[in-house]
Amino acid sequence: MRLSKKVIAVAMASMMMVSMTACGNSNSEPAAAPAPATPAPAETQAAQEPAQTEAESVAATVAETTGEGGTVGVCIYKFDDAFMTTYRNALQEILEGKGYTVTFMDGKNDQAEQNNQINNFIAQGVDALIINPVMTSAADQIIATVKDADVPTVLINREPTAEQMSAYEKLVYVGCDARQSGTMQGELILDTENKGDINGDGKISYIMIQGDPENVDAQYRTEFSVKALTDAGMEVEQLDLQRGDWDRNKGQEIAQNDLAQFGDEIEVVFCNNDDMAIGALQAIQAAGRTVNEDIYLVGVDALDAALNEVAAGNMTGTVLNDAQGQAEGAVAAMEELLGGKTYASGEQSIYVDYVKVTPDNVADFQ
Ligand code: GAL
């Protein structure tokens, strides 16, 4: 069973009439309701019942319909991404568990392809969209498209600016503040017995394996991981910075080349995510180095594979990128939008906290 936007709009219009809490500019759908405003004589008695009764029954209709039949289109930037696979699975379980009909599309890391997918979802008349943009730089275009079609939309994982989002009041971003994850990576290094300065030369020599640099997560993690070290008064030396595009194989290649070039000079390997860290670990082990003895290694995401390596002492630590929490937040925001809520400019980002993961607490996440 599918719920049309109109049904929600009509129900909401009735609720607003009863409760008088309507927000001035949120009734963009005409309330062409066969409304209970002018009751027929036979209904007079019912109409004399307290207004609250009607409000309650309309609310029940909305709750029932939004939970049991809306259609949701989900666009993922690419299926072949370890963290976004975990996130996608969480979204699917939550949405299907609530009775939505949900379709996932693989953007294949191609913005033009994703634009087509968004247009197709709109043409099919989906009730809501959840979009993980391929390119952060495409945000303006995506927002204009969903606004034009008047489809409530939740953006995930790649955060546009507040100004970009303010163009459309039925748009929300649910994600994390990537600065926090970078800072936590730096703190993981500061928490080691020698604060990352394994050879005691007074500076922390590191390599940085970066995600897709177009992505704010990559930019902030790169910046704030090192900032945490310098803020703590440590001297740092960047031996190399290379883009690994969130990809395990690239992480392995970059680490292998850097280990061959810089050898024991490398004290810390910062990876913007866990999948690249797992790749880097393969190179570290192949080079005969031992994590937490002669080199440190940190990632972000808390993928299952990374949790196992943290528990085994093969990664210094990681940072939980809470896929479950973000998926729950995205669905909750979507349901609020479906219920008629609109968002004021500057209040369109909803953040889920990152959490540091070390051998001490890793069991809590496994
Ligand atoms: C990051 C995550 C990466 C990758 C990226 C995709 O938040 O840490 O592993 O999934 O999103 O945009």
Boltz pocket constraint, residues with backbone or C-beta under 6 A from the ligand:
constraints:
  - pocket:
      binder: B
      contacts: [[A, 81], [A, 82], [A, 83], [A, 84], [A, 157], [A, 158], [A, 211], [A, 215], [A, 217], [A, 246], [A, 272], [A, 273], [A, 274], [A, 275], [A, 300], [A, 301], [A, 321]]
      max_distance: 6.0
